[in-house]
C-alpha cells in the first residue's frame, strides 16, 4: 500500500523512452518488450506484468525513478491519481 491505499499501475506509452530504471527496481512488475521496438528512435514499449503489485512501496520508488514520469499510480478503488 502507498499512503494506506491499494495501488493500480499503468503507463503512458507516449512518455516512456525505455530508461528501464523501473525494471531494475521492480522487475516483478515491469519489463520492456524490446521485440516490439521498431527503430532506435521509437519509445520502448514498457509492459506492466502486474497491475496490482505485491509490493506497492517498491513500485512507488520505481515510478519515482522514471525520468519521463511515464508510470502512473492510482488508487485501485477510486482511480484517484497518486503519482505523478
HUWO-V824268 format. One line per field, one symbol per residue. phi: phi as a letter, one per 40 degrees, with the letter a starting at -180 (. if undefined). psi: psi as a letter, one per 20 degrees, with the letter a starting at -180 (. if undefined). burial: 1 if it has 24 or more other ideal C-beta (glycine too) atoms within 12 Angstrom, else 0. Layout:
# HUWO-V824268
phi->???
psi->???
burial->???
This chain:
# HUWO-V824268
phi->.bfgbcbbbabbccccbgcgcccccaccbbabccccccadccccccbccacbccbdcccccccccccbfcbbbbcccbgccbac
psi->qpkjqpppprqohhhpjkhjhhhhhmiigqqpnhhiphrhiqqpoppohohnqhnhghhghgghioiilipppqphhijpphq.
burial->010000111110000111011110110011110000000000111111000010010111011011010111110000000110
